[in-house]
């Protein structure tokens, strides 16, 4: 546990240079001790400061008394509450929460090398590859992201606590996925990055951001002196070009023109970069830009080319990211997290480039429920145009009817080329089995949408389900 601080001292270190009344006001004793900061009343312990964050569906102020009953020493609020306790009143509790958490944990991001990665697709793969490079350099490295926690980017109080634990346990580098939600909801406030990376942008999360312009603005907000002085940007992406023109920090561009002799298989890719042969055990041409992003940021931070090349070679596969399922079948099986139209198009196009003559692409996919419904017909259209056979199934339908989701996907397929090569099998295991039974020598079966996930959410049930594991089980049974 962090050493407790008096509330008054914590406020002074957080809002240094600002007089009380400008950034905050307070009521009650400033001598109470703070040993933790949280916005979850259920996570409060003795000595916590409970942050009353206003959300879309709940207001943290409504749970203030519960937090005090659980042992909270003070409240961070946006309005004074009629409760006899220490309260710090700020205009924006989300922002102040991150700033105060960073101060309480002694600004842990400044004690390590920290890199933030944003973009619609490729964050997890790039973070995995960059982490491998840093480890090759000799740095104890952690990767924060989709594969490490319930949230890709945690709430600011949790993030600062996690960074503090990492620094205290000997971690010397952190590679972090930074989502657009996290940027809008100020989860990275209080974090300093040695560099940040922009990979690409395509329509996603528009149920949250409403427009592509606002989505891009969220991503671009990471490239700000508040967080970093160095940005690494994919210059091959149209939004990357916009960012290069607009960023007020130093930026470096990367793109396919930086490499020569690209070779791609379903299991790996390689190329020549700065007179070095790079080999990465991750298939798909779209992953060339991801490994190149990792190499570019590492080089910009002073990592030797030898360590970059060796790190990429040692990185291995990434769970659910163009993951080749190990089989003895005469056809290939790929599991990928592609759950946006652009990501699915990239997977299909990359597979088409490496498939043997006469081989067919058999695609199994669905769309998640309670999320961004507008992309469903677009996903159907991409699938119908890019695959030789399509099996529409359930993803995580959540509270929606799987058949309704499938119908919306099929509307895009009808608009594209019709249904002659398309079928619907709503049971995901049966859909994968159908694809495997259909596959012949030289074909590639792609199971898309869930990637690394180990569960499937149907209604209020969370059931065990992992695409790669299920595929291996079915192959064993069928053989």
Wavefront OBJ file of the C-alpha trace (Angstrom):
o trace
v 0.000 0.000 0.000
v 1.190 3.516 -0.767
v 2.275 5.651 2.177
v -0.775 7.620 3.410
v -0.740 11.359 2.786
v -2.622 14.114 4.537
v -5.363 15.401 2.249
v -4.012 18.955 2.377
v -0.526 17.870 1.328
v -1.962 15.758 -1.477
v -3.948 18.722 -2.781
v -0.876 20.947 -2.698
v 1.211 18.426 -4.665
v -1.617 17.822 -7.153
v -2.547 21.410 -7.854
v 0.899 22.939 -7.412
v 0.933 26.588 -8.438
v -2.839 26.969 -8.092
v -4.397 28.628 -5.097
v -7.297 26.922 -3.348
v -10.510 28.270 -4.811
v -9.113 28.300 -8.344
v -8.799 24.577 -9.089
v -10.677 23.341 -6.040
v -12.389 24.253 -2.814
v -12.643 22.095 0.277
v -14.717 21.581 3.368
v -13.899 19.571 6.450
v -10.511 18.554 7.786
v -7.510 18.542 5.466
v -5.602 16.415 7.969
v -7.381 13.143 7.146
v -5.037 10.558 5.652
v -5.468 9.261 2.104
v -4.001 5.885 1.141
v -5.982 5.083 -2.006
v -8.217 6.705 -4.621
v -11.168 5.025 -6.317
v -14.420 5.836 -8.103
v -15.959 2.458 -7.249
v -17.812 2.525 -3.930
v -17.490 -1.263 -3.761
v -13.689 -1.001 -3.858
v -13.413 1.498 -1.021
v -11.176 0.542 1.895
v -10.115 2.365 5.047
v -8.335 5.566 4.040
v -9.726 5.769 0.502
v -10.717 8.964 -1.222
v -13.945 8.196 -3.046
v -14.393 10.087 -6.318
v -17.988 10.955 -7.212
v -17.867 10.633 -10.980
v -20.997 11.402 -12.990
v -21.645 8.779 -15.684
v -24.232 8.237 -18.381
v -26.338 5.946 -16.219
v -25.223 6.517 -12.630
v -24.044 9.426 -10.511
v -21.235 8.650 -8.081
v -22.560 11.266 -5.680
v -25.468 8.909 -4.960
v -23.045 6.369 -3.473
v -21.025 8.774 -1.325
v -22.577 7.660 1.967
v -21.972 4.009 1.061
v -18.299 4.846 0.486
v -18.014 6.626 3.822
v -19.673 3.689 5.570
v -17.053 1.430 3.975
v -14.193 3.513 5.418
v -13.545 6.344 2.981
v -11.681 9.269 4.535
v -12.738 11.924 2.033
v -14.830 12.617 -1.035
v -13.927 14.175 -4.378
v -17.139 15.817 -5.591
v -18.479 18.176 -8.239
v -21.019 19.621 -5.809
v -20.932 19.941 -2.043
v -22.877 17.146 -0.388
v -24.886 17.538 2.865
v -22.589 15.088 4.618
v -20.244 15.849 7.515
v -16.899 14.756 6.059
v -13.855 16.043 4.219
v -14.837 17.017 0.681
v -12.785 18.378 -2.218
v -15.000 20.200 -4.707
v -13.818 20.422 -8.324
v -15.366 21.262 -11.656
v -14.371 17.981 -13.328
v -14.083 14.965 -11.019
v -12.783 12.671 -13.777
v -9.846 14.915 -14.540
v -9.065 15.676 -10.910
v -9.207 11.965 -10.078
v -6.385 11.198 -12.492
v -4.284 14.131 -11.340
v -4.708 13.283 -7.663
v -4.070 9.573 -8.220
v -0.858 10.376 -10.072
v 0.275 12.617 -7.217
v -0.680 10.077 -4.522
v 1.334 7.364 -6.286
v 4.291 9.726 -6.865
v 3.817 10.060 -10.623
v 4.753 6.454 -11.451
v 4.826 6.926 -15.239
v 7.866 9.187 -14.794
v 9.768 6.314 -13.185
v 9.566 4.054 -16.254
v 9.629 4.142 -20.031
v 5.958 4.347 -21.058
v 4.598 4.118 -24.611
v 0.921 4.582 -25.522
v -0.580 3.054 -28.664
v -3.870 4.121 -30.232
v -5.729 3.288 -33.445
v -8.805 1.384 -34.519
v -6.968 -1.843 -35.354
v -3.636 -3.349 -34.384
v -3.102 -1.937 -30.889
v -2.796 -5.314 -29.183
v -0.397 -6.774 -31.748
v 1.795 -3.673 -31.824
v 1.928 -3.519 -28.027
v 2.886 -7.203 -27.854
v 5.675 -6.743 -30.411
v 7.037 -3.568 -28.810
v 7.020 -5.261 -25.418
v 9.108 -8.079 -26.879
v 11.626 -5.559 -28.219
v 11.987 -3.849 -24.837
v 12.485 -7.223 -23.138
v 15.177 -8.071 -25.679
v 16.845 -4.805 -24.714
v 16.942 -6.057 -21.129
v 14.044 -4.069 -19.701
v 11.516 -5.767 -17.437
v 8.367 -4.885 -19.396
v 4.618 -5.071 -18.866
v 1.903 -4.634 -21.486
v -1.380 -3.054 -20.413
v -4.263 -3.699 -22.765
v -6.951 -5.972 -24.113
v -5.167 -9.148 -23.033
v -4.322 -7.962 -19.502
v -7.504 -6.625 -17.907
v -11.251 -6.165 -17.964
v -10.805 -2.752 -19.594
v -8.293 -2.128 -22.350
v -7.384 1.155 -20.628
v -8.361 1.209 -16.927
v -9.918 4.140 -15.075
v -7.299 6.743 -14.159
v -7.201 5.828 -10.465
v -6.721 2.148 -11.318
v -4.171 2.945 -14.019
v -2.010 5.028 -11.677
v -2.216 2.309 -9.017
v -1.221 -0.326 -11.606
v 1.698 1.792 -12.790
v 2.826 2.285 -9.190
v 2.718 -1.466 -8.525
v 4.655 -2.078 -11.758
v 7.359 0.447 -10.908
v 7.725 -0.920 -7.381
v 8.028 -4.499 -8.662
v 10.969 -3.675 -10.916
v 9.179 -3.002 -14.192
v 11.168 -0.559 -16.295
v 8.950 -0.252 -19.377
v 5.198 -0.251 -19.909
v 3.504 -0.485 -23.291
v -0.126 0.584 -23.081
v -3.090 0.388 -25.419
v -4.988 3.688 -25.301
v -8.597 3.572 -26.475
v -10.748 6.416 -27.722
v -13.120 5.845 -24.805
v -10.199 6.247 -22.410
v -9.221 9.529 -24.011
v -12.723 10.996 -23.915
v -13.256 9.774 -20.340
v -9.834 11.130 -19.264
v -8.512 7.810 -18.017
v -4.905 8.634 -18.919
v -4.840 12.012 -17.166
v -1.756 12.027 -14.936
v 0.239 9.724 -17.240
v 3.384 10.839 -19.022
v 4.452 8.946 -22.151
v 7.923 8.758 -23.654
v 6.181 8.298 -27.006
v 2.708 7.690 -28.388
v 1.756 5.812 -31.563
v -1.090 6.233 -34.066
v -1.799 3.178 -36.225
v -4.958 3.843 -38.270
v -8.558 4.958 -38.115
v -11.748 3.520 -39.565
v -15.387 3.652 -38.409
v -15.817 2.073 -34.969
v -17.516 2.958 -31.681
v -19.763 5.449 -33.462
v -22.516 4.552 -31.012
v -20.302 6.364 -28.484
v -18.583 9.048 -30.580
v -21.518 9.674 -32.987
v -19.322 10.841 -35.884
v -16.026 9.785 -37.431
v -14.719 13.319 -36.905
v -15.298 13.115 -33.164
v -13.758 9.644 -33.088
v -10.626 10.978 -34.788
v -10.526 13.986 -32.467
v -10.504 11.604 -29.509
v -7.566 9.646 -30.931
v -5.711 12.824 -31.867
v -6.021 14.232 -28.346
v -3.305 11.785 -27.236
v -0.819 13.722 -29.376
v -0.638 16.594 -26.941
v 2.120 18.103 -24.802
v 0.000 17.278 -21.769
v 0.927 13.620 -22.336
v 4.089 13.459 -24.450
v 6.621 15.231 -26.644
v 6.955 12.522 -29.305
v 4.431 10.940 -31.647
v 4.976 8.046 -34.078
v 2.375 8.136 -36.861
v 1.355 5.808 -39.701
v 1.814 8.089 -42.680
v 0.073 5.595 -44.988
v -3.238 6.254 -43.241
v -5.214 9.307 -44.366
v -5.965 10.254 -40.759
v -2.303 9.736 -39.951
v -1.486 12.402 -42.522
v -4.002 14.740 -40.893
v -2.380 14.093 -37.539
v 1.121 14.730 -38.876
v -0.072 18.100 -40.171
v -1.908 19.121 -37.003
v 0.054 17.724 -34.031
v 1.765 20.272 -31.794
v 4.487 17.809 -30.746
v 7.431 16.275 -32.581
v 6.180 13.555 -34.926
v 7.877 10.811 -36.918
v 6.172 9.000 -39.778
v 6.375 5.341 -40.782
v 4.924 3.452 -43.737
v 5.403 0.635 -46.202
v 7.873 2.736 -48.191
v 10.279 2.178 -45.267
v 10.643 -1.532 -46.075
v 11.579 -3.775 -48.992
v 11.034 -7.410 -49.997
v 7.870 -8.017 -47.986
v 6.992 -11.709 -47.701
v 3.823 -12.891 -45.980
v 2.353 -16.287 -45.106
v -0.608 -17.210 -42.898
v 1.896 -17.850 -40.088
v 4.485 -15.070 -40.473
v 5.796 -12.019 -42.303
v 9.235 -10.645 -43.088
v 10.854 -7.647 -44.793
v 14.048 -5.612 -45.063
v 14.105 -2.548 -42.770
v 17.110 -0.241 -42.493
v 19.315 -2.948 -44.041
v 18.111 -5.531 -41.507
v 16.033 -8.631 -42.212
v 12.996 -8.610 -39.945
v 11.026 -11.822 -39.309
v 7.842 -11.905 -37.225
v 5.812 -15.003 -36.367
v 2.500 -13.268 -37.080
v 0.798 -13.648 -40.466
v -1.202 -11.128 -42.473
v 0.170 -8.265 -44.576
v -1.647 -5.732 -42.407
v 0.635 -6.801 -39.555
v 3.640 -5.484 -41.469
v 2.597 -1.969 -40.431
v 2.119 -3.113 -36.843
v 5.607 -4.589 -36.535
v 7.015 -1.581 -38.387
v 5.310 0.715 -35.870
v 6.934 -1.213 -33.027
v 10.349 -1.041 -34.713
v 10.037 2.674 -35.442
v 9.082 3.707 -31.926
v 11.788 1.502 -30.442
v 14.423 3.061 -32.693
v 13.195 6.548 -31.811
v 13.739 5.709 -28.131
v 17.316 4.592 -28.740
v 16.931 0.820 -28.979
v 19.654 -0.773 -31.133
v 18.581 -2.335 -34.423
v 20.014 -5.686 -33.274
v 17.660 -5.742 -30.277
v 14.725 -4.615 -32.429
v 15.230 -7.418 -34.939
v 15.880 -10.029 -32.253
v 12.907 -8.861 -30.198
v 10.520 -9.080 -33.124
v 11.818 -12.537 -34.011
v 11.308 -13.722 -30.427
v 7.860 -12.177 -29.966
v 5.839 -15.206 -31.046
v 2.162 -15.205 -31.891
v -0.467 -12.941 -30.364
v -3.588 -14.575 -28.981
v -6.491 -14.058 -31.364
v -4.589 -11.795 -33.747
v -4.267 -13.617 -37.060
v -3.490 -16.613 -34.887
v -2.731 -19.755 -36.824
v -4.384 -22.718 -35.124
v -1.855 -25.540 -34.934
v -3.234 -28.481 -36.894
v -2.195 -31.306 -39.165
v -4.995 -30.531 -41.594
v -4.346 -29.854 -45.284
v -5.993 -26.444 -44.841
v -5.120 -23.466 -42.633
v -7.245 -22.201 -39.747
v -6.894 -18.595 -38.617
v -8.504 -16.965 -35.557
v -8.670 -13.180 -35.618
v -10.314 -10.489 -33.493
v -11.493 -8.565 -36.577
v -14.777 -7.026 -35.491
v -14.918 -3.915 -37.674
v -15.493 -3.691 -41.437
v -11.981 -2.395 -42.041
v -10.328 -5.043 -39.868
v -12.295 -7.816 -41.563
v -11.414 -6.451 -45.004
v -7.721 -6.429 -44.081
v -7.844 -10.013 -42.870
v -9.621 -11.213 -46.007
v -7.397 -9.231 -48.382
v -4.231 -10.443 -46.645
v -5.438 -14.024 -46.806
v -6.323 -13.711 -50.483
v -2.746 -12.618 -51.203
v -1.191 -15.741 -49.676
v -3.730 -18.466 -50.396
v -2.575 -21.200 -52.792
v -4.045 -21.225 -56.321
v -7.472 -22.839 -56.210
v -7.776 -22.427 -52.456
v -10.940 -20.911 -50.995
v -11.542 -18.631 -48.034
v -14.233 -19.899 -45.662
v -15.276 -17.233 -43.169
v -17.137 -17.683 -39.884
v -18.165 -14.442 -38.177
v -20.897 -12.537 -36.368
v -21.376 -9.156 -34.707
v -21.667 -8.322 -31.025
v -24.964 -7.306 -29.480
v -25.652 -3.954 -27.780
v -22.869 -2.349 -29.832
v -22.638 -0.126 -32.926
v -25.450 -1.618 -34.998
v -24.625 0.465 -38.076
v -21.549 -1.636 -38.873
v -23.453 -4.926 -39.189
v -24.577 -4.628 -42.839
v -21.127 -3.210 -43.669
v -19.516 -6.300 -42.140
v -21.873 -8.476 -44.196
v -20.922 -6.698 -47.398
v -17.179 -7.003 -46.682
v -17.609 -10.705 -45.883
v -19.641 -11.479 -48.991
v -17.188 -9.697 -51.280
v -14.021 -11.070 -49.680
v -14.769 -14.721 -48.849
v -15.694 -17.676 -51.048
v -18.030 -19.042 -48.414
v -19.553 -17.162 -45.472
v -21.144 -18.694 -42.382
v -22.899 -16.027 -40.317
v -23.102 -16.932 -36.629
v -23.360 -15.421 -33.153
v -20.571 -13.377 -31.611
v -21.560 -12.065 -28.172
v -25.253 -11.321 -28.720
v -25.657 -10.064 -25.152
v -29.238 -8.833 -24.670
v -30.154 -8.964 -28.376
v -31.667 -11.849 -30.292
v -28.926 -13.551 -32.351
v -31.314 -13.955 -35.267
v -31.964 -10.189 -35.357
v -28.224 -9.486 -35.523
v -27.777 -12.066 -38.265
v -30.623 -10.532 -40.250
v -28.938 -7.116 -40.141
v -25.678 -8.692 -41.321
v -27.516 -10.458 -44.131
v -29.001 -7.169 -45.345
v -25.493 -6.053 -46.286
v -24.815 -9.365 -47.975
v -27.964 -8.989 -50.069
v -26.813 -5.542 -51.133
v -23.398 -6.890 -52.129
v -23.644 -10.113 -54.103
v -26.553 -12.134 -52.802
v -26.741 -15.227 -50.623
v -25.623 -18.049 -52.908
v -22.393 -18.644 -50.937
v -23.758 -17.636 -47.533
v -25.431 -19.627 -44.765
v -26.543 -18.877 -41.217
v -25.735 -21.098 -38.247
v -26.380 -19.239 -35.004
v -24.673 -21.792 -32.772
v -21.031 -20.690 -32.969
v -19.556 -24.116 -32.285
v -21.725 -25.673 -34.992
v -20.761 -22.879 -37.386
v -17.053 -23.554 -36.834
v -17.656 -27.285 -37.271
v -19.479 -26.647 -40.544
v -16.565 -24.554 -41.831
v -14.017 -27.226 -40.912
v -16.079 -29.984 -42.516
v -16.365 -27.905 -45.685
v -12.669 -27.042 -45.963
v -10.469 -28.835 -48.485
v -6.746 -28.906 -49.223
v -5.370 -25.397 -49.778
v -8.360 -23.619 -48.204
v -8.154 -21.153 -45.320
v -10.807 -21.114 -42.607
v -11.040 -17.737 -40.871
v -12.897 -17.523 -37.550
v -13.361 -13.811 -36.906
v -14.750 -11.482 -34.292
v -13.887 -12.876 -30.848
v -10.159 -13.514 -31.160
v -8.593 -14.040 -27.745
v -11.873 -14.029 -25.811
v -12.501 -17.043 -23.594
v -16.237 -16.532 -23.034
v -19.421 -15.905 -25.008
v -22.140 -13.672 -23.568
v -25.668 -14.797 -24.453
v -28.387 -12.923 -22.601
v -27.319 -12.841 -18.950
v -25.183 -15.974 -19.298
v -21.403 -15.871 -19.710
v -20.353 -19.212 -21.166
v -16.829 -20.601 -21.719
v -15.871 -20.278 -25.382
v -12.537 -19.765 -27.118
v -12.413 -19.941 -30.913
v -8.925 -21.436 -31.156
v -9.628 -24.061 -28.498
v -12.972 -24.988 -30.046
v -11.382 -25.269 -33.494
v -8.682 -27.589 -32.164
v -11.243 -29.732 -30.357
v -13.390 -30.054 -33.464
v -10.425 -30.873 -35.689
v -9.447 -33.616 -33.267
v -12.969 -35.021 -33.296
v -13.361 -34.793 -37.066
v -10.013 -36.442 -37.767
l 1 2 3 4 5 6 7 8 9 10 11 12 13 14 15 16 17 18 19 20 21 22 23 24 25 26 27 28 29 30 31 32 33 34 35 36 37 38 39 40 41 42 43 44 45 46 47 48 49 50 51 52 53 54 55 56 57 58 59 60 61 62 63 64 65 66 67 68 69 70 71 72 73 74 75 76 77 78 79 80 81 82 83 84 85 86 87 88 89 90 91 92 93 94 95 96 97 98 99 100 101 102 103 104 105 106 107 108 109 110 111 112 113 114 115 116 117 118 119 120 121 122 123 124 125 126 127 128 129 130 131 132 133 134 135 136 137 138 139 140 141 142 143 144 145 146 147 148 149 150 151 152 153 154 155 156 157 158 159 160 161 162 163 164 165 166 167 168 169 170 171 172 173 174 175 176 177 178 179 180 181 182 183 184 185 186 187 188 189 190 191 192 193 194 195 196 197 198 199 200 201 202 203 204 205 206 207 208 209 210 211 212 213 214 215 216 217 218 219 220 221 222 223 224 225 226 227 228 229 230 231 232 233 234 235 236 237 238 239 240 241 242 243 244 245 246 247 248 249 250 251 252 253 254 255 256 257 258 259 260 261 262 263 264 265 266 267 268 269 270 271 272 273 274 275 276 277 278 279 280 281 282 283 284 285 286 287 288 289 290 291 292 293 294 295 296 297 298 299 300 301 302 303 304 305 306 307 308 309 310 311 312 313 314 315 316 317 318 319 320 321 322 323 324 325 326 327 328 329 330 331 332 333 334 335 336 337 338 339 340 341 342 343 344 345 346 347 348 349 350 351 352 353 354 355 356 357 358 359 360 361 362 363 364 365 366 367 368 369 370 371 372 373 374 375 376 377 378 379 380 381 382 383 384 385 386 387 388 389 390 391 392 393 394 395 396 397 398 399 400 401 402 403 404 405 406 407 408 409 410 411 412 413 414 415 416 417 418 419 420 421 422 423 424 425 426 427 428 429 430 431 432 433 434 435 436 437 438 439 440 441 442 443 444 445 446 447 448 449 450 451 452 453 454 455 456 457 458 459 460 461 462 463 464 465 466 467 468 469 470 471 472 473 474 475 476 477 478 479
